[in-house]
Amino acid sequence: MSLINRFTIIVKRKTPYNLYHTCKYSTSFNDKKDNTNNSITKSVFISQSTDVFTNLALEDWFYRNYNFTNHHVLLLWCNNPCIVIGRHQNPWLEHNSQVAKKRGIALARRNSGGGTVYHDNGNLNLSFFTPRERYNRKYNLGIITRALYREWGIEADINKREDIVVEEKYKASFYISGTAAKLGRPNAYHHCTLLVNVNKTALSLALERKEDGIETNATASTRSPIKNLIDVNSHIKMDKLINAIGWEFLRTDALVLEDGGQDLIQRQKGFQFINPTEDWFPGLDELISVFRSWEWNYGKTPKFTVTRVLDVPTEGNKVHRFNLTLEIQNGIIEEIRMKLPSSLVSHVFSEDTSVINNLRGTKYDHEVMENIIATIGCKTVRLSTSQNVDKNNMIATQL
């Protein structure tokens, strides 16, 4: 039995939407309708898992194994609280590891680029799958904005960075979605988040940067003001949003952003709940194991250094200042360097040298640096003069 036939199909009909402001929302792109458009069907797949590693593996499974030539797919999924970083990012720069650990917030690295986002059950994740040659990010975002307008009258815009924003009075823009993509051969996907009712306090605490002194070429996130959709319209609920976006996807032509109405919906494969297990998707367990591993989430971090400026008291109430630097490759401490006066090397640190040297080759985390500083009896010098940034209502988004 084919994979598509194993999905549980929901037989459901929806009352046709009222027409809306077509001059703003029914603009076609440069793609031309042709016979190919008539041969493409669409499905909305809804993952039954809320585990971030499982859902990322499921997304990667489709990307690696599925044939989208005549079948475009929108995958919808929600996660339990987690932080998701881009493929080329440094996790120690992008989140507060101590807060995340204390709150049980998982860290996951996705397979696409872009910046860091916070997920919980108030966040909807959307993955649009097509062949590489039909990848169209604005088309996908247009599906979302049309659904928001059709169902709730929300006028959301797509900005120059291709994120979805809403404007309040005084023309203040707030992000309700971040976006990223994976382009390969033959398949591609564009995925984005949609903030429905995210815990903004947890988001702010989890994404607050605590690690200082890191130098790296890793992709850095930029922070932007955010707003939940329920703050825009209190009637929006997750199930209604899934329904609205799913039907908008099904009623829109495959190659151009034009409404095909109920006639087009009748030709589609509809909504389908999917169970992301090895039985349904052979090879999925291996992908889950990779996405859950330390080697992927931390070991894939681009090379970086961490430097602390330290003060150490000596005899005669003198204080010596020096730099302590760790060089990290693939998440592993490769080198520990301290620029010390000769007097300190011979009298103060001789007993601690072996302890510090033994840390070479071990996995890096925030506590390693703090343990070294405690071992050698020094005090960290805070040299930064930058003001604290209020991160309430902020989200890290792609560059």
C-alpha positions as CSV (number, residue, x, y, z in Angstrom):
1,M,0.0,0.0,0.0
2,S,1.4,3.4,-0.9
3,L,2.2,6.0,1.7
4,I,-0.5,8.3,0.7
5,N,-3.1,5.6,1.0
6,R,-2.0,4.9,4.6
7,F,-2.9,8.4,5.8
8,T,-6.2,8.9,7.7
9,I,-8.3,11.1,5.4
10,I,-10.7,13.5,7.0
11,V,-13.8,13.8,4.9
12,K,-15.0,17.3,5.5
13,R,-16.7,20.1,3.7
14,K,-16.6,23.8,4.5
15,T,-19.1,26.5,3.6
16,P,-17.6,28.7,0.9
17,Y,-15.9,31.9,2.1
18,N,-17.3,35.2,1.2
19,L,-15.4,37.1,-1.4
20,Y,-12.8,39.6,-0.1
21,H,-10.8,42.6,-1.3
22,T,-9.5,41.1,-4.5
23,C,-7.5,44.1,-5.7
24,K,-5.1,43.7,-2.8
25,Y,-5.0,39.9,-2.3
26,S,-5.4,38.2,-5.7
27,T,-2.3,39.4,-7.5
28,S,-0.7,36.7,-9.7
29,F,3.0,36.3,-10.0
30,N,5.0,35.9,-13.2
31,D,4.4,32.2,-13.4
32,K,2.0,31.3,-16.3
33,K,-0.9,28.8,-15.9
34,D,-0.4,25.8,-18.1
35,N,-1.3,22.2,-18.3
36,T,1.1,21.4,-15.4
37,N,-1.1,23.3,-13.0
38,N,-4.0,21.0,-13.8
39,S,-2.0,17.9,-13.1
40,I,-0.9,19.0,-9.6
41,T,-3.0,18.0,-6.5
42,K,-2.5,19.3,-3.0
43,S,-2.6,17.8,0.5
44,V,-2.6,19.3,4.0
45,F,-0.7,17.0,6.4
46,I,-1.1,17.5,10.1
47,S,1.5,15.9,12.3
48,Q,0.1,14.2,15.5
49,S,3.4,14.7,17.3
50,T,4.4,17.6,19.5
51,D,8.0,16.5,19.9
52,V,10.3,19.0,18.0
53,F,12.9,16.3,17.1
54,T,10.2,14.1,15.6
55,N,8.7,16.9,13.6
56,L,12.0,18.1,12.3
57,A,12.8,14.5,11.3
58,L,9.4,14.2,9.6
59,E,10.0,17.4,7.7
60,D,13.5,16.1,6.6
61,W,12.0,12.7,5.7
62,F,9.6,14.4,3.2
63,Y,12.4,16.5,1.8
64,R,14.6,13.4,1.2
65,N,12.1,10.9,0.1
66,Y,8.8,12.3,-1.3
67,N,8.0,13.0,-4.9
68,F,6.3,16.4,-5.2
69,T,6.2,16.6,-9.0
70,N,2.4,16.2,-9.1
71,H,1.6,16.6,-5.4
72,H,2.3,19.8,-3.4
73,V,2.2,19.4,0.4
74,L,1.6,21.8,3.3
75,L,2.7,20.2,6.6
76,L,1.3,21.7,9.8
77,W,2.7,20.9,13.3
78,C,3.0,22.3,16.8
79,N,5.8,21.6,19.3
80,N,6.1,21.5,23.1
81,P,8.3,24.3,24.5
82,C,11.6,24.4,22.6
83,I,14.2,26.6,21.0
84,V,15.0,26.0,17.4
85,I,18.2,27.4,15.9
86,G,19.3,27.7,12.3
87,R,21.7,25.2,10.8
88,H,24.7,27.6,10.9
89,Q,24.1,29.1,14.3
90,N,25.9,29.0,17.7
91,P,23.5,27.8,20.4
92,W,25.5,29.5,23.2
93,L,24.9,32.8,21.5
94,E,21.3,32.3,20.7
95,H,19.7,31.3,24.0
96,N,20.0,31.3,27.7
97,S,21.0,27.7,28.3
98,Q,20.5,27.9,32.1
99,V,17.0,29.1,31.8
100,A,16.1,26.6,29.1
101,K,17.5,23.7,31.2
102,K,15.6,24.8,34.3
103,R,12.3,25.2,32.5
104,G,12.7,22.0,30.5
105,I,12.9,23.8,27.2
106,A,14.6,21.6,24.5
107,L,17.2,23.0,22.1
108,A,17.0,21.8,18.5
109,R,19.0,22.6,15.3
110,R,17.0,22.5,12.1
111,N,18.3,21.7,8.7
112,S,17.6,25.2,7.2
113,G,19.4,28.5,7.6
114,G,18.1,31.6,9.3
115,G,17.7,32.7,12.9
116,T,16.5,31.3,16.2
117,V,12.8,31.0,17.2
118,Y,11.0,29.9,20.3
119,H,8.2,27.3,19.9
120,D,5.4,26.1,22.2
121,N,1.9,24.9,21.7
122,G,0.8,28.4,20.9
123,N,3.0,28.5,17.8
124,L,2.0,27.0,14.5
125,N,4.7,25.6,12.2
126,L,4.1,25.5,8.4
127,S,6.2,23.7,5.9
128,F,5.5,24.1,2.2
129,F,6.9,21.4,0.0
130,T,7.4,21.6,-3.8
131,P,10.0,20.6,-6.4
132,R,12.9,23.0,-6.4
133,E,11.9,24.7,-9.6
134,R,8.5,25.6,-8.2
135,Y,9.8,27.1,-4.9
136,N,8.0,30.4,-4.3
137,R,8.2,31.9,-0.8
138,K,6.0,34.9,-1.5
139,Y,3.3,32.5,-2.9
140,N,3.4,30.6,0.4
141,L,3.3,33.7,2.6
142,G,0.4,34.9,0.4
143,I,-1.6,31.8,1.3
144,I,-1.2,32.8,5.0
145,T,-2.1,36.4,4.6
146,R,-5.1,35.6,2.4
147,A,-6.4,33.1,5.1
148,L,-6.0,35.7,7.8
149,Y,-7.9,38.3,5.8
150,R,-10.6,35.9,4.6
151,E,-11.4,34.5,8.0
152,W,-10.8,37.4,10.4
153,G,-10.3,40.5,8.3
154,I,-6.7,40.9,9.4
155,E,-4.5,42.9,7.0
156,A,-1.1,41.3,7.4
157,D,1.7,42.4,5.1
158,I,4.9,40.6,3.7
159,N,7.9,42.9,4.3
160,K,11.1,43.1,2.4
161,R,12.7,40.4,4.5
162,E,9.7,38.2,3.6
163,D,8.4,37.9,7.1
164,I,4.7,38.5,7.9
165,V,3.9,41.6,9.9
166,V,0.9,43.5,11.2
167,E,0.8,47.2,11.7
168,E,-0.8,49.0,14.6
169,K,-1.5,52.7,15.0
170,Y,1.5,55.0,14.5
171,K,2.6,52.5,11.8
172,A,4.5,50.3,14.4
173,S,5.1,46.9,12.8
174,F,5.0,43.6,14.8
175,Y,6.2,40.3,13.5
176,I,3.7,37.4,13.7
177,S,5.9,35.0,11.7
178,G,9.5,34.2,10.9
179,T,10.6,32.3,7.8
180,A,13.4,30.1,6.4
181,A,14.0,27.6,3.6
182,K,15.9,24.5,2.4
183,L,16.6,24.4,-1.3
184,G,18.0,21.1,-2.8
185,R,17.5,18.8,-5.7
186,P,14.9,17.7,-6.6
187,N,12.9,19.0,-3.6
188,A,12.7,22.2,-1.6
189,Y,10.7,23.4,1.3
190,H,9.9,26.8,2.8
191,H,8.9,26.8,6.5
192,C,7.7,29.5,8.8
193,T,6.2,30.0,12.2
194,L,3.0,31.7,13.1
195,L,2.6,33.2,16.6
196,V,-0.9,32.4,17.8
197,N,-0.8,32.4,21.6
198,V,2.9,31.9,22.4
199,N,4.1,32.4,26.1
200,K,6.0,35.6,25.5
201,T,7.5,35.6,29.0
202,A,9.0,32.2,28.4
203,L,10.1,33.3,24.9
204,S,11.9,36.4,26.3
205,L,13.7,34.5,29.1
206,A,14.7,31.6,26.9
207,L,16.2,33.8,24.1
208,E,17.9,36.2,26.5
209,R,21.6,36.0,25.7
210,K,23.8,35.3,28.7
211,E,27.1,34.1,27.2
212,D,29.6,36.9,26.7
213,G,33.0,37.1,25.0
214,I,32.1,34.8,22.0
215,E,33.8,35.4,18.7
216,T,32.5,33.5,15.7
217,N,31.4,33.6,12.1
218,A,28.2,31.8,12.8
219,T,24.9,33.3,11.6
220,A,23.6,35.7,14.2
221,S,19.9,36.3,14.8
222,T,18.3,39.8,14.7
223,R,15.6,40.6,17.2
224,S,12.3,42.0,16.1
225,P,9.1,43.1,18.0
226,I,6.5,40.4,18.0
227,K,2.7,40.1,18.6
228,N,0.5,37.1,19.1
229,L,-2.5,36.8,16.7
230,I,-4.9,36.6,19.6
231,D,-3.7,40.1,20.5
232,V,-4.8,41.2,17.1
233,N,-8.1,39.3,17.1
234,S,-9.2,37.4,20.2
235,H,-11.4,35.0,18.2
236,I,-8.4,33.3,16.6
237,K,-7.8,29.8,18.0
238,M,-5.2,27.2,16.8
239,D,-7.8,24.8,15.4
240,K,-9.6,27.5,13.5
241,L,-6.3,28.8,12.2
242,I,-5.2,25.4,10.9
243,N,-8.6,25.0,9.2
244,A,-8.4,28.5,7.6
245,I,-4.9,28.2,6.3
246,G,-5.4,24.6,5.1
247,W,-8.5,25.4,3.1
248,E,-6.8,28.5,1.6
249,F,-3.9,26.3,0.5
250,L,-6.3,23.8,-1.1
251,R,-8.4,26.4,-2.9
252,T,-5.4,28.3,-4.4
253,D,-4.0,27.3,-7.8
254,A,-0.7,25.4,-7.5
255,L,1.4,27.7,-9.6
256,V,-0.2,31.1,-9.2
257,L,-1.8,32.9,-6.2
258,E,-5.3,32.8,-7.6
259,D,-8.5,31.5,-5.9
260,G,-9.9,28.4,-7.5
261,G,-12.8,28.2,-5.1
262,Q,-14.8,25.1,-4.3
263,D,-14.3,23.6,-7.7
264,L,-10.6,23.4,-7.1
265,I,-11.0,22.1,-3.6
266,Q,-13.0,19.1,-4.9
267,R,-9.9,18.0,-6.9
268,Q,-7.6,18.0,-3.9
269,K,-6.6,15.2,-1.6
270,G,-7.8,17.2,1.5
271,F,-6.7,17.3,5.1
272,Q,-4.8,14.2,6.4
273,F,-3.6,13.5,9.9
274,I,-0.3,11.7,9.9
275,N,1.4,9.7,12.6
276,P,5.2,10.2,12.4
277,T,6.4,6.7,13.3
278,E,8.9,4.3,11.8
279,D,6.0,2.1,10.6
280,W,4.6,4.9,8.5
281,F,7.9,6.4,7.4
282,P,10.7,3.9,7.2
283,G,14.0,5.4,8.2
284,L,12.3,8.1,10.4
285,D,13.7,6.7,13.7
286,E,17.3,7.2,12.4
287,L,16.5,10.8,11.5
288,I,15.0,11.4,14.9
289,S,18.1,10.1,16.5
290,V,20.3,12.5,14.5
291,F,18.1,15.5,15.3
292,R,18.1,14.6,19.0
293,S,21.9,14.1,19.3
294,W,24.4,16.4,20.9
295,E,26.6,16.0,17.8
296,W,23.9,17.7,15.7
297,N,22.6,20.3,18.1
298,Y,25.9,21.4,19.5
299,G,28.6,19.6,17.6
300,K,27.6,21.3,14.3
301,T,28.4,24.7,15.7
302,P,30.9,26.7,13.6
303,K,34.3,27.2,15.3
304,F,34.3,29.9,17.9
305,T,36.3,31.3,20.9
306,V,35.2,32.3,24.3
307,T,37.3,34.9,26.2
308,R,37.0,36.2,29.7
309,V,39.0,39.0,31.3
310,L,40.0,38.0,34.8
311,D,41.5,39.6,37.9
312,V,43.5,37.6,40.3
313,P,44.8,39.0,43.7
314,T,48.4,38.3,44.8
315,E,50.6,39.1,47.7
316,G,50.8,42.8,48.7
317,N,47.2,43.4,47.7
318,K,48.2,43.6,44.1
319,V,45.7,42.6,41.3
320,H,46.8,41.1,38.0
321,R,44.5,41.2,35.0
322,F,44.7,38.7,32.2
323,N,42.7,37.0,29.4
324,L,41.4,33.4,29.5
325,T,40.4,32.0,26.1
326,L,38.9,28.7,25.0
327,E,39.0,27.6,21.4
328,I,36.0,25.4,20.5
329,Q,35.8,23.2,17.4
330,N,32.7,21.1,16.7
331,G,31.5,21.9,20.3
332,I,34.8,20.4,21.8
333,I,37.4,22.4,23.7
334,E,40.5,22.3,21.5
335,E,42.7,24.8,23.3
336,I,42.9,26.7,26.6
337,R,45.0,29.8,26.5
338,M,46.0,32.2,29.4
339,K,48.3,35.2,29.0
340,L,49.9,35.3,32.4
341,P,52.8,37.2,34.0
342,S,55.7,34.8,34.7
343,S,55.3,35.3,38.5
344,L,51.7,34.0,38.4
345,V,52.7,31.0,36.4
346,S,55.3,29.9,38.9
347,H,53.6,30.7,42.1
348,V,49.8,30.8,41.7
349,F,48.7,28.5,38.9
350,S,51.2,25.6,39.1
351,E,48.9,23.4,41.1
352,D,45.9,24.1,38.8
353,T,47.6,23.5,35.4
354,S,46.8,19.8,35.2
355,V,43.2,20.4,36.1
356,I,42.8,22.9,33.4
357,N,44.7,20.9,30.8
358,N,42.4,17.9,31.4
359,L,39.5,19.9,30.1
360,R,40.9,19.8,26.5
361,G,38.9,17.4,24.4
362,T,35.8,17.7,26.5
363,K,32.4,19.1,25.4
364,Y,32.0,22.8,26.0
365,D,29.2,24.4,28.0
366,H,28.7,27.5,30.1
367,E,29.7,25.7,33.3
368,V,33.1,24.7,31.9
369,M,34.3,28.3,31.8
370,E,32.9,29.1,35.2
371,N,34.6,26.0,36.7
372,I,38.0,27.0,35.3
373,I,37.6,30.5,36.8
374,A,36.6,29.1,40.1
375,T,39.5,26.6,40.1
376,I,42.1,29.3,39.6
377,G,40.4,31.6,42.1
378,C,39.9,34.6,39.8
379,K,37.1,37.2,39.4
380,T,35.5,37.9,36.1
381,V,35.8,41.6,34.9
382,R,32.7,43.0,33.3
383,L,34.0,45.4,30.6
384,S,30.8,45.8,28.5
385,T,29.3,49.3,28.6
386,S,26.3,48.4,26.4
387,Q,22.9,48.9,28.0
388,N,20.7,46.0,28.7
389,V,18.1,45.5,26.0
390,D,14.5,45.0,26.9
391,K,13.7,41.7,25.2
392,N,10.0,41.5,26.1
393,N,7.9,41.0,23.0
394,M,11.0,40.3,21.0
395,I,11.8,37.3,18.8
396,A,15.0,36.3,17.0
397,T,14.4,36.1,13.3
398,Q,16.4,35.2,10.2
399,L,18.9,37.6,8.7
